[in-house]
């Protein structure tokens, strides 16, 4: 029997998206799949919908909203697959999505993660991401975002990390470096996991045959996202950036953070701008907590500064 693939879908008040997502999973050409929805105390009828229409889906109901990270980590605890995929509830996957992921892992034993080709749900000839990159000034980004898909990303490539909206991992990677950092709640948790995987010597492979259509920011954006964006990026840098690269790129990183804060101050009347500043301030206040995690991460790393430096981009 082929490897079992566990697909974990975190959900919070996403009933209007679940039918599209779950129906697309039911059409997969790869059959050995377990589908799990971890519900963050939704009050929109999500649980009743799943129980009534999708009895084959394993529903885990959390008593409170534990965010993207809490829901995914709960799913990881219960998942039985040797391959575990995290999938946003506001997605539709191509029928060959799981098969492409399994094939990529089979051909690339060095890969601990696989990134999908994510396209916009309403504009399916435009790209959301073809894998994440990380810059020398300390910022994460989606490769190809908003570009017209004209085949420019139709070759497999190693990326820094996989977008959490449709990321897949070997169980052995997660056992080695841990799951998502539950302190993140949501935003940046996928790149943080990518950092830990890279430091431990794993690779992330982008495969264009694993196609996902994403209703971008349908279930999470605005003020809340701005707060966590600001906080979690600072936490990520404290935890993961090697000391040698802090020496090399510290000025760029600090300048980039200053520019983000400056722009937020200029837009002070906007709630999102104020939330970003609160997040950045919180990230600095929580420095001791991130530093304790850093000690463990850096003590167990297997890659050199030069190897990590080669993964970073200048844009």
C-alpha positions as CSV (number, residue, x, y, z in Angstrom):
1,X,0.0,0.0,0.0
2,X,1.3,3.5,-0.8
3,X,2.3,5.9,2.0
4,X,-0.6,7.4,4.0
5,X,-0.9,11.2,3.5
6,X,-2.5,13.1,6.3
7,X,-4.1,16.4,5.2
8,X,-4.8,18.8,8.0
9,X,-7.2,21.7,7.5
10,X,-7.4,24.4,10.2
11,X,-10.8,26.0,10.3
12,X,-12.3,29.0,12.0
13,X,-15.7,30.1,10.7
14,X,-14.9,28.9,7.2
15,X,-18.1,27.0,6.5
16,X,-18.6,28.9,3.2
17,X,-15.2,27.6,1.9
18,X,-15.2,24.0,3.2
19,X,-17.4,22.4,0.6
20,X,-15.1,23.5,-2.2
21,X,-12.0,22.4,-0.3
22,X,-13.3,19.0,0.8
23,X,-14.9,18.2,-2.5
24,X,-11.6,18.8,-4.3
25,X,-9.8,16.5,-1.8
26,X,-12.4,13.8,-2.5
27,X,-11.4,13.9,-6.2
28,X,-7.7,13.1,-5.6
29,X,-6.1,10.5,-7.9
30,X,-4.0,9.4,-4.9
31,X,-6.3,7.4,-2.7
32,X,-4.5,6.7,0.6
33,X,-5.4,9.9,2.3
34,X,-6.8,10.9,5.7
35,X,-8.5,14.3,5.8
36,X,-8.7,16.1,9.1
37,X,-10.4,19.4,9.9
38,X,-9.3,21.0,13.2
39,X,-12.0,23.5,14.1
40,X,-11.1,26.5,16.2
41,X,-14.4,26.9,18.1
42,X,-16.4,28.1,15.0
43,X,-19.9,29.5,15.5
44,X,-20.9,29.4,11.8
45,X,-22.1,25.8,11.6
46,X,-18.8,24.4,10.3
47,X,-18.9,21.4,12.6
48,X,-22.5,20.5,11.6
49,X,-21.7,20.8,7.9
50,X,-18.8,18.4,8.2
51,X,-20.7,15.9,10.3
52,X,-23.7,15.9,7.9
53,X,-22.0,15.9,4.5
54,X,-18.4,14.6,5.1
55,X,-18.6,11.7,7.6
56,X,-15.2,10.4,6.2
57,X,-13.5,13.5,7.4
58,X,-12.0,13.4,10.9
59,X,-13.3,16.4,12.8
60,X,-11.4,17.6,15.8
61,X,-13.2,20.3,17.8
62,X,-11.2,22.7,19.9
63,X,-12.9,24.5,22.8
64,X,-11.2,27.8,22.0
65,X,-9.6,29.5,19.0
66,X,-6.0,28.3,19.1
67,X,-5.1,30.0,15.8
68,X,-3.5,28.4,12.7
69,X,-0.6,27.1,14.7
70,X,-2.6,25.5,17.5
71,X,-5.0,23.9,15.1
72,X,-2.3,22.5,12.9
73,X,-0.2,21.2,15.8
74,X,-3.3,19.5,17.2
75,X,-3.8,17.9,13.8
76,X,-0.1,16.8,13.7
77,X,-0.6,15.1,17.0
78,X,-3.4,12.9,15.7
79,X,-2.1,12.5,12.1
80,X,-1.0,9.0,11.2
81,X,0.6,9.7,7.8
82,X,4.3,9.6,7.0
83,X,3.6,12.6,4.9
84,X,1.6,15.5,6.5
85,X,0.1,18.3,4.5
86,X,-1.2,21.6,5.9
87,X,-4.0,23.1,3.7
88,X,-6.0,26.3,4.1
89,X,-9.7,25.9,4.2
90,X,-10.2,28.5,1.5
91,X,-8.4,26.5,-1.2
92,X,-9.3,24.1,-4.0
93,X,-6.6,21.5,-4.9
94,X,-6.0,20.0,-8.3
95,X,-6.9,16.3,-8.5
96,X,-3.3,15.3,-8.8
97,X,-2.1,17.5,-5.9
98,X,-1.4,14.7,-3.4
99,X,0.0,12.5,-6.0
100,X,2.5,15.2,-7.1
101,X,3.6,15.7,-3.5
102,X,4.2,12.0,-2.9
103,X,6.1,11.7,-6.1
104,X,8.3,14.7,-5.3
105,X,9.2,13.2,-1.9
106,X,10.0,9.9,-3.5
107,X,12.4,11.4,-6.0
108,X,14.1,13.7,-3.5
109,X,15.0,12.0,-0.3
110,X,16.9,15.1,0.9
111,X,13.6,17.1,0.8
112,X,11.8,17.4,4.1
113,X,9.2,19.8,2.8
114,X,7.4,20.3,-0.5
115,X,5.9,23.6,-1.7
116,X,3.0,23.7,-4.1
117,X,2.2,26.0,-7.0
118,X,-0.5,28.3,-5.5
119,X,-2.6,30.2,-7.9
120,X,-5.3,32.8,-7.2
121,X,-8.8,31.3,-7.0
122,X,-10.6,33.9,-9.0
123,X,-7.7,34.6,-11.4
124,X,-6.3,31.2,-12.1
125,X,-3.7,32.4,-14.5
126,X,-2.0,34.5,-11.8
127,X,0.3,33.3,-9.0
128,X,0.1,33.5,-5.3
129,X,3.3,31.7,-4.5
130,X,5.7,29.2,-5.9
131,X,7.6,28.8,-2.6
132,X,8.9,31.3,-0.1
133,X,12.2,33.2,-0.1
134,X,14.0,35.0,2.7
135,X,16.0,38.2,2.2
136,X,19.3,39.4,3.6
137,X,17.5,42.3,5.2
138,X,15.3,39.9,7.2
139,X,12.0,39.7,5.2
140,X,10.1,36.8,3.9
141,X,8.2,36.8,0.5
142,X,6.2,34.7,-1.9
143,X,8.1,33.9,-5.2
144,X,6.1,35.0,-8.2
145,X,3.3,36.7,-6.2
146,X,0.8,38.5,-8.5
147,X,2.6,37.5,-11.7
148,X,0.8,36.1,-14.7
149,X,1.6,32.4,-14.9
150,X,3.2,32.0,-18.2
151,X,5.3,29.0,-17.4
152,X,8.2,30.9,-15.8
153,X,8.0,28.6,-12.7
154,X,7.3,25.3,-14.3
155,X,10.6,23.8,-13.2
156,X,11.3,22.2,-9.8
157,X,13.5,24.3,-7.6
158,X,14.7,24.4,-4.0
159,X,13.1,27.2,-2.0
160,X,13.7,28.6,1.5
161,X,10.3,27.3,2.7
162,X,6.8,26.3,1.8
163,X,3.8,28.5,2.2
164,X,1.7,27.1,5.1
165,X,-1.5,27.4,3.0
166,X,-0.5,24.3,1.1
167,X,2.7,22.9,2.6
168,X,3.7,19.2,2.9
169,X,6.3,17.7,5.3
170,X,7.9,14.4,6.0
171,X,7.0,13.1,9.4
172,X,10.7,12.5,10.1
173,X,11.4,16.3,9.6
174,X,8.7,17.2,12.1
175,X,10.0,14.7,14.6
176,X,13.4,16.2,14.2
177,X,12.7,19.9,14.4
178,X,9.2,20.0,16.0
179,X,6.0,21.4,14.5
180,X,4.8,24.9,14.2
181,X,5.8,27.4,17.0
182,X,2.6,27.7,18.9
183,X,3.6,31.2,20.1
184,X,3.2,32.5,16.6
185,X,-0.6,31.9,16.6
186,X,-0.6,32.6,12.9
187,X,1.6,34.5,10.3
188,X,5.2,33.5,9.6
189,X,4.9,30.2,11.3
190,X,5.6,28.4,8.0
191,X,8.8,30.4,7.4
192,X,9.9,29.8,11.0
193,X,9.5,26.1,10.4
194,X,11.5,26.5,7.2
195,X,14.3,28.2,9.1
196,X,14.5,25.3,11.6
197,X,14.4,22.7,8.8
198,X,17.2,24.5,6.9
199,X,19.4,24.8,10.0
200,X,18.9,21.1,10.6
201,X,20.0,20.2,7.1
202,X,16.7,19.6,5.3
203,X,15.7,21.0,2.0
204,X,12.4,22.4,0.7
205,X,11.4,21.5,-2.9
206,X,9.0,23.4,-5.0
207,X,7.1,21.2,-7.5
208,X,4.9,22.9,-10.1
209,X,2.7,19.8,-10.6
210,X,1.2,20.3,-7.1
211,X,-1.4,22.9,-8.0
212,X,-3.6,24.8,-5.5
213,X,-6.1,27.6,-6.0
214,X,-6.3,30.0,-3.1
215,X,-8.9,32.6,-2.1
216,X,-6.2,34.8,-0.8
217,X,-6.7,36.3,2.7
218,X,-10.3,35.1,2.7
219,X,-10.1,33.9,6.3
220,X,-7.4,36.1,7.9
221,X,-6.2,39.6,7.3
222,X,-6.5,43.2,8.5
223,X,-5.6,44.5,12.0
224,X,-5.0,41.0,13.5
225,X,-2.7,40.0,10.7
226,X,-0.7,43.3,11.0
227,X,-0.1,42.7,14.7
228,X,1.2,39.1,14.2
229,X,3.2,40.1,11.1
230,X,5.1,42.7,13.1
231,X,5.6,40.5,16.2
232,X,6.4,37.2,14.6
233,X,9.0,38.5,12.1
234,X,11.1,39.9,15.0
235,X,10.7,36.7,16.9
236,X,11.7,34.6,13.9
237,X,14.9,36.6,13.4
238,X,15.9,36.4,17.0
239,X,15.3,32.6,17.1
240,X,16.9,31.6,13.8
241,X,19.3,34.0,12.2
242,X,22.9,32.6,12.8
243,X,25.2,34.9,14.7
244,X,27.6,35.1,11.8
245,X,24.9,36.3,9.5
246,X,23.7,38.8,12.1
247,X,27.2,40.2,12.0
248,X,27.1,40.3,8.2
249,X,23.5,41.5,7.7
250,X,22.5,43.1,11.0
251,X,22.6,46.6,9.6
252,X,20.3,45.7,6.7
253,X,17.9,43.9,9.1
254,X,17.7,46.8,11.5
255,X,17.3,49.3,8.7
256,X,14.5,47.3,7.2
257,X,12.7,47.1,10.6
258,X,13.2,50.9,11.1
259,X,11.6,51.5,7.6
260,X,8.6,49.3,8.5
261,X,8.2,51.2,11.8
262,X,8.6,54.6,10.1
263,X,6.0,53.8,7.5
264,X,3.6,52.6,10.2
265,X,4.1,55.8,12.2
266,X,3.4,57.9,9.0
267,X,0.1,55.9,8.6
268,X,-0.7,56.2,12.3
269,X,-4.4,57.0,11.7
270,X,-4.8,53.5,10.2
271,X,-5.7,50.7,12.6
272,X,-3.5,48.2,10.7
273,X,-0.5,50.6,11.1
274,X,-1.0,50.9,14.8
275,X,-1.4,47.2,15.1
276,X,1.9,46.6,13.3
277,X,3.7,48.9,15.7
278,X,2.1,47.1,18.7
279,X,3.3,43.8,17.2
280,X,6.8,45.0,16.7
281,X,6.9,46.3,20.2
282,X,5.6,43.1,21.6
283,X,8.3,41.2,19.6
284,X,11.0,43.2,21.3
285,X,9.5,42.8,24.7
286,X,9.4,39.0,24.2
287,X,13.1,38.9,23.3
288,X,14.0,36.7,26.3
289,X,11.5,34.1,25.4
290,X,12.7,33.9,21.8
291,X,16.3,33.9,22.9
292,X,15.7,30.8,25.0
293,X,14.4,29.0,21.9
294,X,17.4,30.3,19.9
295,X,19.8,28.5,22.2
296,X,18.2,25.1,21.4
297,X,17.9,25.7,17.7
298,X,21.4,27.0,17.2
299,X,22.9,24.3,19.4
300,X,21.5,21.5,17.2
301,X,22.0,23.1,13.8
302,X,23.9,21.1,11.1
303,X,24.4,23.7,8.4
304,X,27.1,26.3,8.1
305,X,26.6,30.0,7.9
306,X,27.8,29.8,4.3
307,X,25.1,27.3,3.4
308,X,22.3,29.4,5.0
309,X,23.7,32.5,3.3
310,X,23.4,30.8,-0.1
311,X,19.7,30.3,0.6
312,X,19.0,34.1,1.2
313,X,18.2,36.5,-1.6
314,X,19.0,40.3,-1.9
315,X,15.5,41.3,-3.0
